[in-house]
């Protein structure tokens, strides 16, 4: 599984990276967490506001920081 955090490096982006890592650790799953800074790459996702979180190329959250509980509720079959 690949989790991408899309954003230019603001404090909200850094917080989302940390939350994603903590969530992965709590769930005991293996995931690659990647930070995407390049605006051209971010635009490929049609994201209007950052930070955004994508799991396996699908945007799950954009323009805000979801809680760990929200992240755990994203529809990810491997997590269930």
NUSELUM-378874 format. One record per atom (N, C-alpha, C, O, CB): atom name; x, y, z; residue in one letter; chain. Coordinates in steps of 0.05 Angstrom, whole numbers, plus 5000, padded with zeros to 4 digits. Glycine has a CB too. Layout:
<sites>
   a    px    py    pz  r  c
  CA     X     Y     Z  A  A
...
</sites>
This chain:
<sites>
   a    px    py    pz  r  c
   N  5017  4977  5000  X  A
  CA  5000  5000  5000  X  A
   C  5018  5025  5000  X  A
   O  5039  5025  5013  X  A
  CB  4981  5000  5024  X  A
   N  5010  5045  4985  X  A
  CA  5025  5070  4983  X  A
   C  5007  5093  4992  X  A
   O  4986  5097  4981  X  A
  CB  5036  5075  4955  X  A
   N  5016  5107  5013  X  A
  CA  5001  5130  5023  X  A
   C  5018  5155  5015  X  A
   O  5041  5157  5021  X  A
  CB  4997  5129  5054  X  A
   N  5004  5173  5001  X  A
  CA  5018  5198  4992  X  A
   C  5005  5222  5007  X  A
   O  4981  5225  5008  X  A
  CB  5016  5201  4962  X  A
   N  5023  5239  5017  X  A
  CA  5014  5264  5029  X  A
   C  5022  5285  5010  X  A
   O  5045  5289  5003  X  A
  CB  5028  5268  5058  X  A
   N  5002  5299  5000  X  A
  CA  5006  5320  4979  X  A
   C  5005  5347  4992  X  A
   O  4986  5354  5006  X  A
  CB  4984  5318  4958  X  A
   N  5026  5363  4987  X  A
  CA  5028  5390  4998  X  A
   C  5056  5401  4995  X  A
   O  5075  5387  4988  X  A
  CB  5020  5390  5027  X  A
   N  5058  5427  5000  X  A
  CA  5083  5441  4995  X  A
   C  5102  5441  5019  X  A
   O  5124  5452  5017  X  A
  CB  5077  5469  4987  X  A
   N  5094  5429  5040  X  A
  CA  5112  5426  5063  X  A
   C  5105  5444  5087  X  A
   O  5121  5448  5105  X  A
  CB  5140  5434  5055  X  A
   N  5080  5453  5088  X  A
  CA  5071  5469  5110  X  A
   C  5068  5452  5136  X  A
   O  5072  5428  5135  X  A
  CB  5044  5483  5103  X  A
   N  5062  5465  5157  X  A
  CA  5060  5451  5183  X  A
   C  5037  5431  5182  X  A
   O  5038  5410  5195  X  A
  CB  5056  5471  5206  X  A
   N  5015  5438  5168  X  A
  CA  4993  5419  5165  X  A
   C  5001  5393  5151  X  A
   O  4992  5371  5158  X  A
  CB  4969  5432  5151  X  A
   N  5017  5396  5130  X  A
  CA  5027  5373  5115  X  A
   C  5044  5355  5134  X  A
   O  5042  5331  5134  X  A
  CB  5044  5382  5091  X  A
   N  5061  5368  5149  X  A
  CA  5078  5353  5168  X  A
   C  5062  5338  5189  X  A
   O  5068  5316  5196  X  A
  CB  5099  5372  5182  X  A
   N  5041  5351  5198  X  A
  CA  5023  5339  5218  X  A
   C  5009  5315  5205  X  A
   O  5007  5294  5218  X  A
  CB  5002  5359  5228  X  A
   N  5000  5317  5180  X  A
  CA  4987  5295  5167  X  A
   C  5005  5272  5162  X  A
   O  4997  5249  5165  X  A
  CB  4975  5305  5140  X  A
   N  5030  5277  5156  X  A
  CA  5050  5255  5153  X  A
   C  5053  5240  5179  X  A
   O  5052  5216  5179  X  A
  CB  5078  5267  5144  X  A
   N  5055  5255  5201  X  A
  CA  5057  5242  5227  X  A
   C  5033  5226  5234  X  A
   O  5035  5203  5244  X  A
  CB  5062  5264  5249  X  A
   N  5009  5237  5229  X  A
  CA  4984  5222  5235  X  A
   C  4982  5197  5218  X  A
   O  4974  5176  5228  X  A
  CB  4960  5240  5230  X  A
   N  4990  5199  5193  X  A
  CA  4989  5175  5175  X  A
   C  5007  5153  5186  X  A
   O  5000  5130  5186  X  A
  CB  4996  5183  5146  X  A
   N  5032  5161  5194  X  A
  CA  5051  5142  5204  X  A
   C  5041  5129  5230  X  A
   O  5043  5105  5234  X  A
  CB  5078  5155  5209  X  A
   N  5030  5145  5248  X  A
  CA  5019  5135  5273  X  A
   C  4996  5115  5268  X  A
   O  4994  5095  5281  X  A
  CB  5010  5158  5291  X  A
   N  4979  5122  5249  X  A
  CA  4956  5105  5242  X  A
   C  4966  5078  5231  X  A
   O  4956  5057  5239  X  A
  CB  4938  5119  5222  X  A
   N  4985  5079  5213  X  A
  CA  4996  5054  5202  X  A
   C  5008  5037  5224  X  A
   O  5004  5013  5225  X  A
  CB  5018  5061  5180  X  A
   N  5023  5050  5242  X  A
  CA  5035  5035  5264  X  A
   C  5014  5023  5282  X  A
   O  5017  5000  5291  X  A
  CB  5053  5054  5280  X  A
   N  4993  5038  5289  X  A
  CA  4972  5028  5306  X  A
   C  4957  5004  5294  X  A
   O  4949  4986  5308  X  A
  CB  4952  5050  5313  X  A
   N  4953  5006  5267  X  A
  CA  4939  4984  5254  X  A
   C  4957  4960  5248  X  A
   O  4947  4938  5241  X  A
  CB  4928  4994  5227  X  A
   N  4983  4964  5252  X  A
  CA  5002  4942  5248  X  A
   C  5003  4933  5218  X  A
   O  5007  4909  5213  X  A
  CB  4994  4918  5265  X  A
   N  5001  4952  5200  X  A
  CA  5002  4945  5172  X  A
   C  5028  4956  5160  X  A
   O  5041  4974  5171  X  A
  CB  4977  4956  5156  X  A
   N  5034  4946  5136  X  A
  CA  5058  4955  5122  X  A
   C  5048  4975  5100  X  A
   O  5031  4968  5084  X  A
  CB  5074  4932  5110  X  A
   N  5060  4999  5100  X  A
  CA  5052  5018  5080  X  A
   C  5076  5036  5075  X  A
   O  5091  5043  5093  X  A
  CB  5028  5035  5089  X  A
   N  5079  5044  5050  X  A
  CA  5100  5064  5043  X  A
   C  5086  5091  5045  X  A
   O  5066  5096  5032  X  A
  CB  5111  5058  5014  X  A
   N  5098  5109  5060  X  A
  CA  5087  5136  5063  X  A
   C  5106  5155  5048  X  A
   O  5130  5157  5054  X  A
  CB  5084  5145  5093  X  A
   N  5095  5169  5028  X  A
  CA  5111  5186  5011  X  A
   C  5100  5215  5012  X  A
   O  5076  5219  5012  X  A
  CB  5110  5176  4982  X  A
   N  5118  5234  5014  X  A
  CA  5110  5262  5014  X  A
   C  5114  5273  4985  X  A
   O  5135  5270  4973  X  A
  CB  5128  5279  5033  X  A
   N  5093  5284  4974  X  A
  CA  5093  5295  4947  X  A
   C  5093  5326  4949  X  A
   O  5073  5338  4956  X  A
  CB  5069  5285  4930  X  A
   N  5116  5338  4942  X  A
  CA  5119  5367  4943  X  A
   C  5114  5380  4916  X  A
   O  5105  5403  4915  X  A
  CB  5147  5374  4953  X  A
   N  5120  5366  4895  X  A
  CA  5119  5377  4868  X  A
   C  5090  5385  4860  X  A
   O  5072  5368  4860  X  A
  CB  5130  5357  4848  X  A
   N  5086  5411  4855  X  A
  CA  5060  5421  4849  X  A
   C  5048  5408  4823  X  A
   O  5024  5404  4822  X  A
  CB  5060  5451  4845  X  A
   N  5065  5402  4804  X  A
  CA  5055  5388  4780  X  A
   C  5044  5361  4786  X  A
   O  5024  5352  4775  X  A
  CB  5078  5386  4759  X  A
   N  5057  5346  4804  X  A
  CA  5047  5320  4812  X  A
   C  5022  5323  4829  X  A
   O  5003  5307  4825  X  A
  CB  5069  5305  4829  X  A
   N  5020  5343  4846  X  A
  CA  4996  5347  4862  X  A
   C  4972  5353  4843  X  A
   O  4950  5344  4848  X  A
  CB  5001  5370  4882  X  A
   N  4977  5369  4823  X  A
  CA  4956  5377  4804  X  A
   C  4944  5353  4789  X  A
   O  4921  5354  4780  X  A
  CB  4966  5398  4785  X  A
   N  4960  5333  4786  X  A
  CA  4950  5309  4772  X  A
   C  4927  5296  4787  X  A
   O  4911  5281  4775  X  A
  CB  4973  5288  4768  X  A
   N  4925  5302  4813  X  A
  CA  4904  5290  4829  X  A
   C  4879  5308  4830  X  A
   O  4859  5301  4843  X  A
  CB  4914  5286  4858  X  A
   N  4880  5331  4816  X  A
  CA  4858  5351  4817  X  A
   C  4852  5360  4845  X  A
   O  4828  5364  4852  X  A
  CB  4833  5338  4804  X  A
   N  4872  5363  4861  X  A
  CA  4869  5373  4888  X  A
   C  4870  5403  4888  X  A
   O  4889  5415  4878  X  A
  CB  4891  5361  4907  X  A
   N  4850  5416  4899  X  A
  CA  4849  5445  4900  X  A
   C  4861  5456  4926  X  A
   O  4871  5479  4926  X  A
  CB  4820  5454  4897  X  A
   N  4860  5441  4947  X  A
  CA  4871  5450  4973  X  A
   C  4888  5428  4985  X  A
   O  4881  5404  4984  X  A
  CB  4848  5459  4992  X  A
   N  4910  5436  4997  X  A
  CA  4926  5417  5012  X  A
   C  4925  5423  5041  X  A
   O  4916  5445  5049  X  A
  CB  4956  5418  5002  X  A
   N  4932  5405  5058  X  A
  CA  4944  5379  5052  X  A
   C  4922  5359  5042  X  A
   O  4898  5362  5047  X  A
  CB  4958  5367  5076  X  A
   N  4932  5340  5027  X  A
  CA  4914  5319  5017  X  A
   C  4927  5292  5023  X  A
   O  4952  5290  5024  X  A
  CB  4908  5322  4987  X  A
   N  4910  5272  5026  X  A
  CA  4920  5245  5031  X  A
   C  4909  5227  5010  X  A
   O  4884  5226  5006  X  A
  CB  4912  5235  5060  X  A
   N  4926  5212  4997  X  A
  CA  4918  5193  4976  X  A
   C  4928  5165  4984  X  A
   O  4951  5162  4994  X  A
  CB  4929  5201  4948  X  A
   N  4911  5145  4981  X  A
  CA  4919  5118  4986  X  A
   C  4916  5103  4960  X  A
   O  4894  5101  4948  X  A
  CB  4901  5105  5009  X  A
   N  4938  5091  4951  X  A
  CA  4939  5077  4925  X  A
   C  4927  5094  4903  X  A
   O  4910  5084  4888  X  A
  CB  4925  5050  4928  X  A
   N  4935  5119  4902  X  A
  CA  4928  5138  4881  X  A
   C  4899  5149  4883  X  A
   O  4890  5163  4865  X  A
  CB  4931  5126  4854  X  A
   N  4885  5143  4904  X  A
  CA  4857  5152  4908  X  A
   C  4857  5173  4931  X  A
   O  4864  5167  4953  X  A
  CB  4838  5129  4913  X  A
   N  4847  5197  4924  X  A
  CA  4845  5218  4945  X  A
   C  4825  5210  4966  X  A
   O  4802  5204  4959  X  A
  CB  4838  5245  4932  X  A
   N  4833  5211  4991  X  A
  CA  4815  5204  5013  X  A
   C  4808  5229  5030  X  A
   O  4787  5230  5043  X  A
  CB  4828  5183  5031  X  A
   N  4825  5249  5029  X  A
  CA  4821  5274  5044  X  A
   C  4836  5296  5030  X  A
   O  4857  5293  5019  X  A
  CB  4830  5270  5074  X  A
   N  4823  5320  5031  X  A
  CA  4836  5343  5019  X  A
   C  4828  5369  5033  X  A
   O  4805  5372  5041  X  A
  CB  4828  5345  4989  X  A
   N  4847  5387  5037  X  A
  CA  4842  5413  5048  X  A
   C  4839  5414  5078  X  A
   O  4832  5435  5089  X  A
  CB  4818  5423  5037  X  A
   N  4845  5392  5092  X  A
  CA  4843  5391  5121  X  A
   C  4859  5368  5132  X  A
   O  4870  5351  5116  X  A
  CB  4813  5389  5130  X  A
   N  4861  5366  5158  X  A
  CA  4876  5344  5170  X  A
   C  4855  5326  5183  X  A
   O  4843  5333  5203  X  A
  CB  4896  5355  5192  X  A
   N  4852  5302  5172  X  A
  CA  4834  5283  5184  X  A
   C  4846  5272  5210  X  A
   O  4870  5270  5213  X  A
  CB  4827  5260  5164  X  A
   N  4829  5264  5228  X  A
  CA  4839  5251  5253  X  A
   C  4848  5223  5247  X  A
   O  4842  5212  5226  X  A
  CB  4816  5251  5275  X  A
   N  4862  5211  5266  X  A
  CA  4871  5183  5263  X  A
   C  4846  5165  5260  X  A
   O  4847  5146  5245  X  A
  CB  4888  5174  5286  X  A
   N  4825  5171  5275  X  A
  CA  4801  5155  5274  X  A
   C  4789  5157  5246  X  A
   O  4779  5136  5235  X  A
  CB  4781  5163  5295  X  A
   N  4789  5181  5234  X  A
  CA  4779  5183  5207  X  A
   C  4795  5168  5187  X  A
   O  4785  5154  5170  X  A
  CB  4778  5213  5198  X  A
   N  4821  5170  5190  X  A
  CA  4839  5155  5172  X  A
   C  4834  5125  5174  X  A
   O  4834  5111  5153  X  A
  CB  4869  5161  5178  X  A
   N  4830  5116  5198  X  A
  CA  4824  5087  5201  X  A
   C  4798  5079  5188  X  A
   O  4794  5055  5181  X  A
  CB  4823  5080  5231  X  A
   N  4779  5098  5185  X  A
  CA  4753  5091  5173  X  A
   C  4753  5093  5142  X  A
   O  4733  5085  5130  X  A
  CB  4733  5110  5183  X  A
   N  4775  5102  5130  X  A
  CA  4776  5103  5101  X  A
   C  4772  5074  5090  X  A
   O  4782  5055  5102  X  A
  CB  4802  5115  5090  X  A
   N  4758  5072  5068  X  A
  CA  4752  5045  5057  X  A
   C  4776  5032  5045  X  A
   O  4781  5035  5021  X  A
  CB  4729  5048  5037  X  A
   N  4791  5018  5061  X  A
  CA  4815  5004  5052  X  A
   C  4811  4975  5059  X  A
   O  4813  4968  5083  X  A
  CB  4840  5016  5066  X  A
   N  4806  4958  5040  X  A
  CA  4801  4930  5045  X  A
   C  4822  4916  5062  X  A
   O  4815  4899  5079  X  A
  CB  4798  4915  5020  X  A
   N  4847  4923  5059  X  A
  CA  4869  4909  5073  X  A
   C  4868  4915  5103  X  A
   O  4878  4900  5119  X  A
  CB  4896  4917  5061  X  A
   N  4856  4938  5110  X  A
  CA  4854  4946  5138  X  A
   C  4833  4931  5153  X  A
   O  4833  4931  5178  X  A
  CB  4849  4976  5140  X  A
   N  4814  4919  5140  X  A
  CA  4791  4906  5153  X  A
   C  4797  4878  5160  X  A
   O  4780  4864  5171  X  A
  CB  4767  4907  5135  X  A
</sites>
